[in-house]
Amino acid sequence: MTDVMTPDDAARALGVSLEMVDGGVRDRAVERFRENSIRLPTFAELANPSTIPAEILGALGGVDRDGPDPRNLFRTHWYNDRNGGIVDVPQHVELPSELTGVDARIVLALGNRFPMVNVHKVQAAYACLVPAIVTGQFDPTTSRAIWPSTGNYARGGVAISTIMGCRGVAVLPEGMSRERFDWLDRWIGDPDDVIRTYGTESNVKEIYDACNELSKDPANVVFNQFSQFWNHLGHYWLTGQALEHVYEEVTADFAGARLAAFVSASGSAGTLGAGDYLKDTHGAKIVAVEALECPTMLYNGFGEHNIQGIGDKHIPLIHNVTNTDIAVAISDRSTDALNAMFNTEAGRTYLVDNVGCEPALVESLVDLGFSSICNTLAAIKTAKHLRLTSDDVIMTVATDGSEMYNSERELYIAEHNGGRYTTTDAAAAFAGHIEAVDTAHLLEMGQVERDRVFNLAYFTWVEQQGIEVPEFEARRSQTFWDNLRPLVGDLDELIVDFNTRTGLG
């Protein structure tokens, strides 16, 4: 019989603790941050940027949003515009029924408004590193921050490490998009700090193996997004509240509106934490999405795919599986095809002239990268399955924009369209990958299905990565997850104290 562990003990065993680890390390971090004039934003400030002190907001106007400036920490939130200014409501796009073919309103918050990396993963990286800084777990003067991912989180981690004055190391598969590596080449001075592991999107175990080897050096501290519960907590409070704000904005004049579902592809499962918030506050169903070519949740399956950022042949430790309502699979054939359609002149013309979309809406589709298109298709599938109406809203995120996949699109058009994309190609893509969306490869998850998916994580986390069974099992209860929520408020108190010690509070 499995030993029972309390939720609090399990959280501490899994590294979710704000106890001071080493006061001397914390003091060296204070000195480093004082020397470099680095002030840490609280989570409350990132959730509501209007509360950021006026002198900080005023200074941001002269700071390059994409540069390695520590003041860009105060832009690691959902309230940025394209030029680095702050907006009242997170920028978003609502897809019309002419495009989606469903009555339900599908709304995407735009992740490429985040600074430096143009993806919301930079916020997750901040959420993971800052607790280690303020509790003396990470010494910015001597330690290296190791950021394993399939690309975007690693880039976010490198950006956050750099502007905090410490060394960041990206660990990612060698087969990821060229744009990811081009960015890393610009930000990382030592080529040894970009570690290319075997394979592509689904080869996450190879990433873990590399990190386990790196962790033998005590100077290396691994911030594994798949097991870092601060990743979940950051998205629960920050992404969750941002999406709630967008929902309230788009339904302000609709008394009968209902937040029916939150849809998100599962890479690390961090963003799915926003679904937990929206379920707690609005009763939204949580829809987890994976690649049809790697259908782990649906069919215990495995495989390779090209929806970069999702579907990694395992269940992340931070996925609150027993709170997930629906699992959906989308094929990378669809995301590849629609990435070409949305970002070519012929494709855009077809959407305006033949589908009836407004030109401004079509122009905004440039903000949808592979996983963003995946989320959109999963939202359409969910709307059809649940028979949602115009009173229903599905919230999701455009994790990154198409600019991360220009090289992938060029390769696709060369291989599938003879190097030239025409309106005939666009018509085929629209018919085959939007109009043809059905309710296949969708599973409503009751207790049996949730337990099956939860149990799949055992093989990665207990057998491979050494998590003890009692702490692994504690995550099955919602009490474990509920008990994590107040930690963000406690962390904010530590951030305020840290800033006071630097003299920058």
C-alpha positions as CSV (number, residue, x, y, z in Angstrom):
1,M,0.0,0.0,0.0
2,T,1.3,3.5,-0.9
3,D,2.3,5.7,2.0
4,V,0.1,8.7,2.4
5,M,1.8,12.1,2.2
6,T,0.2,15.4,3.2
7,P,-0.2,18.0,0.4
8,D,2.1,20.4,2.1
9,D,4.8,17.7,2.6
10,A,4.4,16.6,-1.0
11,A,4.8,20.2,-2.2
12,R,8.0,20.7,-0.2
13,A,9.4,17.3,-1.5
14,L,8.6,18.4,-5.0
15,G,10.6,21.7,-4.6
16,V,7.7,24.1,-4.0
17,S,9.0,25.8,-0.9
18,L,9.8,29.4,0.1
19,E,11.9,28.4,3.0
20,M,15.3,30.2,3.1
21,V,17.9,27.7,1.7
22,D,21.1,29.8,2.1
23,G,21.1,33.3,3.4
24,G,24.6,33.9,2.2
25,V,23.7,33.0,-1.4
26,R,20.7,35.3,-1.1
27,D,22.9,38.1,0.1
28,R,25.3,37.7,-2.8
29,A,22.2,37.9,-5.1
30,V,21.2,41.1,-3.4
31,E,24.6,42.6,-4.0
32,R,24.6,41.6,-7.7
33,F,21.2,43.0,-8.2
34,R,22.1,46.2,-6.4
35,E,25.2,46.6,-8.6
36,N,23.2,46.1,-11.7
37,S,20.1,48.1,-10.6
38,I,17.8,45.1,-11.0
39,R,14.4,45.5,-9.3
40,L,12.1,42.5,-9.3
41,P,8.5,42.9,-10.2
42,T,6.0,41.2,-7.9
43,F,3.3,38.9,-9.3
44,A,0.7,41.4,-8.3
45,E,2.4,44.0,-10.4
46,L,2.6,41.7,-13.4
47,A,-1.1,40.7,-13.0
48,N,-2.0,44.4,-13.0
49,P,0.7,46.5,-14.6
50,S,-1.1,49.8,-13.7
51,T,0.2,49.1,-10.1
52,I,3.8,49.3,-11.3
53,P,5.4,52.5,-9.8
54,A,5.0,55.4,-12.2
55,E,8.8,56.1,-12.3
56,I,9.4,52.6,-13.6
57,L,6.6,52.7,-16.2
58,G,7.9,56.1,-17.4
59,A,11.4,54.8,-17.8
60,L,10.2,51.9,-20.0
61,G,9.5,54.3,-22.8
62,G,13.2,54.6,-23.5
63,V,14.0,50.8,-23.2
64,D,14.2,48.6,-26.3
65,R,11.5,45.9,-25.6
66,D,13.7,43.3,-27.3
67,G,17.0,44.2,-25.7
68,P,18.8,42.7,-22.7
69,D,17.8,45.5,-20.2
70,P,16.7,44.4,-16.7
71,R,13.9,47.0,-16.8
72,N,12.2,44.6,-19.3
73,L,11.3,42.5,-16.3
74,F,8.5,44.9,-15.9
75,R,7.2,43.9,-19.4
76,T,6.9,40.2,-18.6
77,H,3.1,40.4,-18.6
78,W,0.2,40.1,-21.0
79,Y,-0.5,43.9,-21.2
80,N,2.1,44.9,-23.9
81,D,1.4,46.2,-27.3
82,R,3.7,45.6,-30.3
83,N,5.9,48.6,-29.5
84,G,6.5,47.9,-25.8
85,G,3.7,50.2,-24.5
86,I,1.2,49.0,-22.0
87,V,-2.5,48.5,-22.9
88,D,-5.6,48.5,-20.7
89,V,-6.7,45.0,-21.9
90,P,-4.4,42.2,-23.1
91,Q,-4.3,42.3,-26.9
92,H,-6.3,39.5,-28.5
93,V,-8.1,38.4,-31.6
94,E,-11.6,37.0,-31.9
95,L,-12.1,34.6,-34.8
96,P,-15.3,35.1,-36.8
97,S,-17.7,32.3,-37.5
98,E,-17.0,32.8,-41.3
99,L,-13.5,31.4,-40.5
100,T,-14.2,28.9,-37.8
101,G,-17.5,27.5,-39.0
102,V,-19.0,27.5,-35.5
103,D,-21.2,29.9,-33.6
104,A,-19.1,29.9,-30.4
105,R,-16.8,32.8,-29.9
106,I,-13.2,31.8,-30.0
107,V,-10.8,34.3,-28.5
108,L,-7.0,34.1,-28.5
109,A,-4.7,36.2,-26.3
110,L,-1.6,37.2,-28.2
111,G,1.6,35.8,-26.7
112,N,4.0,37.5,-29.2
113,R,3.4,40.8,-27.4
114,F,5.8,39.7,-24.6
115,P,9.3,41.3,-24.7
116,M,12.6,39.9,-25.9
117,V,11.4,36.5,-27.1
118,N,7.9,37.4,-28.4
119,V,6.3,34.4,-26.6
120,H,4.6,34.1,-23.2
121,K,7.2,31.5,-22.0
122,V,9.4,34.4,-20.8
123,Q,6.8,35.0,-18.0
124,A,7.0,31.3,-17.1
125,A,10.8,31.5,-16.9
126,Y,10.6,34.5,-14.6
127,A,8.1,32.6,-12.4
128,C,10.5,29.7,-12.1
129,L,13.8,31.6,-11.5
130,V,12.7,34.3,-9.1
131,P,11.7,32.0,-6.2
132,A,15.2,30.4,-6.3
133,I,16.8,33.9,-6.3
134,V,15.0,35.3,-3.2
135,T,15.3,32.1,-1.2
136,G,19.1,31.6,-1.7
137,Q,18.7,28.5,-3.9
138,F,20.5,30.0,-6.9
139,D,23.6,32.1,-6.8
140,P,23.7,34.5,-9.8
141,T,27.4,35.1,-9.2
142,T,28.5,31.5,-9.7
143,S,25.6,29.3,-10.9
144,R,24.4,28.5,-14.4
145,A,20.6,28.3,-15.0
146,I,19.8,25.3,-17.2
147,W,16.7,25.8,-19.3
148,P,15.4,22.5,-20.9
149,S,12.6,22.8,-23.4
150,T,11.7,22.5,-27.1
151,G,12.7,26.1,-27.7
152,N,10.5,28.9,-26.4
153,Y,10.9,28.3,-22.7
154,A,14.7,27.9,-23.2
155,R,14.8,31.3,-25.0
156,G,12.7,32.8,-22.2
157,G,15.0,31.4,-19.6
158,V,18.1,32.7,-21.4
159,A,16.5,36.2,-21.6
160,I,15.6,36.3,-18.0
161,S,19.0,34.9,-16.9
162,T,20.8,37.5,-19.0
163,I,19.0,40.5,-17.7
164,M,19.4,39.2,-14.1
165,G,23.1,39.2,-14.7
166,C,23.6,35.4,-14.6
167,R,24.5,32.7,-17.0
168,G,21.7,30.8,-18.8
169,V,22.1,27.5,-20.8
170,A,19.5,26.4,-23.4
171,V,18.9,22.7,-23.8
172,L,16.7,21.9,-26.8
173,P,16.4,19.3,-29.6
174,E,18.6,19.9,-32.7
175,G,15.6,19.7,-35.0
176,M,13.7,22.7,-33.8
177,S,13.0,25.7,-36.1
178,R,16.0,27.7,-37.4
179,E,14.5,30.9,-35.9
180,R,14.9,29.5,-32.3
181,F,18.6,28.9,-32.8
182,D,19.2,32.2,-34.6
183,W,17.8,34.0,-31.6
184,L,20.0,32.0,-29.2
185,D,23.0,32.8,-31.3
186,R,22.3,36.5,-30.8
187,W,21.8,36.2,-27.0
188,I,24.3,33.7,-25.9
189,G,28.0,34.5,-26.2
190,D,29.4,31.0,-25.5
191,P,28.3,28.4,-28.1
192,D,28.7,25.7,-25.4
193,D,25.7,27.3,-23.6
194,V,23.4,26.1,-26.4
195,I,23.1,22.3,-26.0
196,R,21.5,20.5,-29.0
197,T,20.0,17.2,-28.0
198,Y,18.9,14.4,-30.4
199,G,15.7,14.6,-32.3
200,T,12.8,17.0,-32.5
201,E,9.6,17.9,-30.7
202,S,8.8,14.6,-29.1
203,N,12.4,13.7,-27.9
204,V,12.0,15.2,-24.4
205,K,13.6,12.2,-22.6
206,E,16.9,13.1,-24.4
207,I,16.6,16.6,-22.9
208,Y,16.1,15.1,-19.5
209,D,19.1,12.9,-19.9
210,A,21.3,15.9,-20.8
211,C,20.0,17.8,-17.8
212,N,20.7,14.9,-15.5
213,E,24.3,14.8,-16.7
214,L,24.6,18.6,-16.3
215,S,23.2,18.5,-12.8
216,K,26.2,16.4,-11.6
217,D,28.0,19.8,-11.5
218,P,26.6,21.6,-8.4
219,A,27.1,24.9,-10.3
220,N,24.3,23.9,-12.7
221,V,20.7,24.5,-11.5
222,V,18.1,22.9,-13.7
223,F,14.8,24.7,-14.1
224,N,12.7,22.0,-15.7
225,Q,9.5,23.5,-16.9
226,F,7.8,20.1,-17.0
227,S,8.2,19.6,-13.3
228,Q,8.5,23.2,-12.0
229,F,5.3,24.0,-10.1
230,W,6.1,27.7,-10.2
231,N,5.4,27.4,-14.0
232,H,1.9,26.2,-13.2
233,L,1.4,28.9,-10.5
234,G,2.6,31.7,-12.7
235,H,0.1,30.7,-15.4
236,Y,-2.6,30.1,-12.9
237,W,-2.4,33.7,-11.5
238,L,-1.0,35.7,-14.4
239,T,-2.3,34.1,-17.5
240,G,-5.5,33.1,-15.8
241,Q,-6.3,36.6,-14.7
242,A,-5.3,38.1,-18.1
243,L,-7.6,35.8,-19.9
244,E,-10.4,36.6,-17.5
245,H,-9.9,40.3,-18.2
246,V,-10.1,39.6,-22.0
247,Y,-13.2,37.5,-21.5
248,E,-14.9,40.3,-19.5
249,E,-13.9,42.8,-22.2
250,V,-15.3,40.8,-25.1
251,T,-18.6,40.0,-23.2
252,A,-19.2,43.4,-21.6
253,D,-22.3,43.9,-23.7
254,F,-23.5,40.3,-23.7
255,A,-25.5,39.5,-20.5
256,G,-26.0,35.9,-21.4
257,A,-22.3,35.1,-22.2
258,R,-20.7,32.0,-20.7
259,L,-17.0,31.1,-20.5
260,A,-17.5,27.6,-21.7
261,A,-14.0,26.3,-22.1
262,F,-10.3,27.0,-21.9
263,V,-8.2,25.3,-24.6
264,S,-4.4,24.8,-24.5
265,A,-1.9,22.5,-26.1
266,S,0.1,20.6,-23.5
267,G,3.8,21.0,-23.8
268,S,5.0,21.5,-20.3
269,A,1.3,21.9,-19.2
270,G,2.2,25.2,-17.6
271,T,-0.3,27.2,-19.6
272,L,-3.0,24.7,-18.7
273,G,-2.7,26.2,-15.2
274,A,-4.7,29.2,-16.5
275,G,-7.5,26.7,-17.1
276,D,-7.5,25.8,-13.5
277,Y,-8.0,29.5,-12.6
278,L,-10.8,29.9,-15.2
279,K,-12.5,26.7,-13.9
280,D,-12.3,28.0,-10.3
281,T,-13.7,31.4,-11.2
282,H,-16.0,30.7,-14.1
283,G,-16.6,27.0,-14.3
284,A,-14.9,26.7,-17.7
285,K,-14.0,23.2,-19.0
286,I,-10.3,22.6,-19.4
287,V,-9.4,21.2,-22.8
288,A,-5.8,19.7,-23.1
289,V,-4.5,19.3,-26.7
290,E,-1.8,17.1,-28.2
291,A,-0.5,16.2,-31.6
292,L,-2.4,13.4,-33.4
293,E,0.9,12.0,-34.4
294,C,1.8,11.7,-30.7
295,P,-1.5,10.9,-29.0
296,T,-0.3,10.2,-25.5
297,M,-3.3,11.3,-23.5
298,L,-5.8,9.9,-26.0
299,Y,-4.3,6.5,-26.9
300,N,-1.2,6.0,-24.8
301,G,0.5,6.7,-28.1
302,F,3.9,8.0,-29.2
303,G,5.4,9.5,-32.4
304,E,7.0,12.4,-34.1
305,H,5.3,15.6,-35.2
306,N,6.0,19.3,-36.1
307,I,3.6,21.3,-33.8
308,Q,6.6,22.8,-32.1
309,G,6.0,23.4,-28.4
310,I,3.6,20.6,-27.6
311,G,3.1,16.8,-27.3
312,D,6.2,15.2,-25.9
313,K,5.4,11.5,-25.4
314,H,4.8,11.9,-21.6
315,I,2.6,13.6,-19.1
316,P,4.2,16.6,-17.4
317,L,4.5,16.4,-13.6
318,I,2.8,19.8,-13.3
319,H,-0.3,18.8,-15.4
320,N,-3.3,18.8,-13.0
321,V,-4.7,15.8,-14.9
322,T,-7.6,15.1,-12.5
323,N,-9.0,18.5,-13.2
324,T,-8.9,18.2,-17.0
325,D,-12.2,17.7,-18.8
326,I,-11.4,17.0,-22.4
327,A,-8.4,15.7,-24.4
328,V,-8.1,16.5,-28.1
329,A,-5.6,15.7,-30.8
330,I,-4.8,17.9,-33.8
331,S,-2.6,16.8,-36.7
332,D,0.6,18.7,-37.7
333,R,-0.6,18.3,-41.3
334,S,-3.3,20.9,-40.4
335,T,-0.9,23.3,-38.6
336,D,1.6,23.1,-41.4
337,A,-1.0,23.7,-44.1
338,L,-2.7,26.6,-42.3
339,N,0.6,28.3,-41.4
340,A,1.2,28.5,-45.1
341,M,-2.3,29.7,-45.9
342,F,-2.4,32.4,-43.2
343,N,1.0,33.8,-44.2
344,T,0.9,34.0,-48.0
345,E,-0.7,36.6,-50.2
346,A,-2.7,34.0,-52.0
347,G,-4.0,32.5,-48.7
348,R,-4.9,35.9,-47.3
349,T,-6.7,36.9,-50.5
350,Y,-8.7,33.7,-50.5
351,L,-9.8,34.3,-46.9
352,V,-11.1,37.8,-47.8
353,D,-12.6,37.1,-51.2
354,N,-13.9,33.6,-50.8
355,V,-14.4,33.1,-47.1
356,G,-15.6,36.6,-46.3
357,C,-13.2,37.5,-43.6
358,E,-12.4,41.1,-42.9
359,P,-9.0,42.2,-44.1
360,A,-7.9,43.4,-40.7
361,L,-8.8,40.0,-39.2
362,V,-6.8,38.2,-41.9
363,E,-3.8,40.4,-41.3
364,S,-3.9,39.5,-37.6
365,L,-3.4,35.8,-38.4
366,V,0.3,36.5,-38.7
367,D,0.2,36.4,-34.8
368,L,-0.6,32.7,-34.8
369,G,2.3,30.2,-34.8
370,F,2.0,26.4,-35.0
371,S,0.7,25.8,-31.5
372,S,-1.6,28.8,-31.8
373,I,-3.2,27.3,-34.9
374,C,-3.4,24.0,-33.0
375,N,-5.3,25.7,-30.2
376,T,-7.6,27.3,-32.7
377,L,-8.5,24.0,-34.3
378,A,-9.0,22.3,-31.0
379,A,-11.3,25.1,-30.0
380,I,-13.4,24.5,-33.1
381,K,-13.5,20.8,-32.4
382,T,-14.5,21.5,-28.8
383,A,-17.3,23.9,-29.9
384,K,-18.7,21.3,-32.3
385,H,-18.5,18.5,-29.8
386,L,-20.2,20.5,-27.0
387,R,-22.7,22.1,-29.5
388,L,-21.8,25.6,-28.2
389,T,-23.8,28.6,-29.3
390,S,-23.1,32.3,-29.8
391,D,-23.5,32.8,-26.0
392,D,-20.5,30.6,-25.4
393,V,-16.9,31.8,-25.4
394,I,-13.8,29.6,-25.7
395,M,-10.6,31.3,-24.4
396,T,-7.2,30.2,-25.6
397,V,-3.8,31.6,-26.3
398,A,-1.6,32.3,-29.3
399,T,1.6,31.2,-27.7
400,D,3.8,32.7,-30.3
401,G,3.5,34.1,-33.8
402,S,4.3,32.9,-37.3
403,E,7.6,34.8,-37.3
404,M,9.1,31.8,-35.4
405,Y,8.3,29.5,-38.4
406,N,9.2,31.4,-41.5
407,S,11.8,28.8,-42.4
408,E,9.4,26.0,-41.7
409,R,6.8,27.6,-44.0
410,E,9.3,28.0,-46.8
411,L,10.2,24.3,-46.6
412,Y,6.6,23.3,-46.5
413,I,5.6,25.3,-49.6
414,A,8.7,24.0,-51.4
415,E,7.8,20.4,-50.6
416,H,4.0,20.5,-51.0
417,N,3.2,23.4,-53.4
418,G,6.2,23.3,-55.8
419,G,7.6,26.5,-54.3
420,R,4.6,28.6,-55.3
421,Y,1.5,29.0,-53.2
422,T,-1.8,29.7,-55.1
423,T,-5.4,30.4,-54.3
424,T,-6.1,26.8,-55.4
425,D,-3.7,25.7,-52.6
426,A,-5.5,28.0,-50.2
427,A,-8.9,26.6,-51.1
428,A,-7.7,23.0,-50.5
429,A,-6.2,24.0,-47.2
430,F,-9.4,25.7,-46.0
431,A,-11.6,22.8,-47.1
432,G,-9.3,20.1,-45.8
433,H,-8.2,21.7,-42.5
434,I,-10.9,24.1,-41.3
435,E,-14.2,23.1,-42.9
436,A,-13.3,19.4,-42.4
437,V,-12.7,19.8,-38.6
438,D,-14.8,17.1,-36.9
439,T,-15.2,15.6,-33.4
440,A,-12.9,12.7,-34.0
441,H,-9.9,12.2,-31.6
442,L,-11.7,13.9,-28.7
443,L,-12.3,12.4,-25.3
444,E,-14.4,13.6,-22.5
445,M,-12.5,12.6,-19.4
446,G,-14.4,11.1,-16.5
447,Q,-12.6,9.5,-13.5
448,V,-11.5,6.4,-15.3
449,E,-9.9,8.4,-18.2
450,R,-8.3,10.9,-15.8
451,D,-6.8,8.1,-13.7
452,R,-5.5,6.4,-16.8
453,V,-3.7,9.6,-18.0
454,F,-2.5,10.5,-14.5
455,N,-1.0,7.0,-14.2
456,L,0.9,7.3,-17.5
457,A,3.1,10.0,-15.8
458,Y,4.4,7.3,-13.4
459,F,6.7,5.9,-16.0
460,T,8.5,9.2,-16.6
461,W,8.6,10.7,-13.2
462,V,8.9,7.7,-10.8
463,E,10.7,5.1,-13.0
464,Q,12.9,7.5,-15.0
465,Q,13.3,10.7,-12.9
466,G,13.2,9.3,-9.4
467,I,10.2,11.0,-7.9
468,E,9.0,9.1,-4.8
469,V,5.6,7.4,-5.2
470,P,3.9,9.2,-2.2
471,E,4.7,12.7,-3.5
472,F,3.8,11.6,-7.1
473,E,0.5,10.3,-5.9
474,A,-0.4,13.4,-3.8
475,R,-0.9,15.3,-7.0
476,R,-4.0,13.2,-7.7
477,S,-6.0,15.2,-5.1
478,Q,-7.2,18.7,-5.9
479,T,-6.2,19.6,-2.3
480,F,-2.6,19.5,-3.3
481,W,-3.2,22.0,-6.1
482,D,-5.4,24.2,-4.0
483,N,-2.8,24.4,-1.3
484,L,-0.2,25.8,-3.8
485,R,-2.3,28.9,-4.7
486,P,-1.4,31.1,-1.6
487,L,2.3,30.6,-2.2
488,V,2.3,33.4,-4.9
489,G,1.3,35.9,-2.2
490,D,4.0,34.7,0.1
491,L,6.5,35.0,-2.8
492,D,5.5,38.6,-3.4
493,E,6.4,39.4,0.2
494,L,9.8,37.9,-0.3
495,I,10.3,39.9,-3.5
496,V,9.4,43.1,-1.7
497,D,11.9,42.2,1.0
498,F,14.6,41.4,-1.6
499,N,14.0,44.7,-3.4
500,T,14.3,46.5,0.0
501,R,17.6,44.8,0.7
502,T,19.0,46.0,-2.7
503,G,17.8,49.5,-1.9
504,L,15.6,49.5,-5.1
505,G,12.3,48.7,-3.4
